[in-house]
Amino acid sequence: MWIIVFIVAVLFVLGSALLLLRSAKIPRIPNNAKAQPYEDDDE
């Protein structure tokens, strides 16, 4: 019985960690953001 509870808890932790990693990799750039020119563009 305790093994089943432990396995479910481990799967829940792994699933939530993977979900957080997946959502953290998606860049959220606002639509009004514009590219800034570099200081060394004249070279």
CYANA upper distance limits for C-alpha pairs under 8 A (distance plus 0.5 A):
  1 MET  CA      5 VAL  CA      7.14
  2 TRP  CA      6 PHE  CA      6.59
  3 ILE  CA      7 ILE  CA      6.61
  4 ILE  CA      8 VAL  CA      6.67
  5 VAL  CA      9 ALA  CA      6.66
  6 PHE  CA     10 VAL  CA      6.67
  7 ILE  CA     11 LEU  CA      6.63
  8 VAL  CA     12 PHE  CA      6.61
  9 ALA  CA     13 VAL  CA      6.73
 10 VAL  CA     14 LEU  CA      6.61
 11 LEU  CA     15 GLY  CA      6.43
 12 PHE  CA     16 SER  CA      6.65
 13 VAL  CA     17 ALA  CA      6.60
 14 LEU  CA     18 LEU  CA      6.63
 15 GLY  CA     19 LEU  CA      6.64
 16 SER  CA     20 LEU  CA      6.66
 17 ALA  CA     21 LEU  CA      6.69
 18 LEU  CA     22 ARG  CA      6.57
 19 LEU  CA     23 SER  CA      6.69
 20 LEU  CA     24 ALA  CA      6.52
 21 LEU  CA     25 LYS  CA      6.89
 22 ARG  CA     26 ILE  CA      7.53
 29 ILE  CA     33 ALA  CA      7.47
 37 PRO  CA     41 ASP  CA      7.59
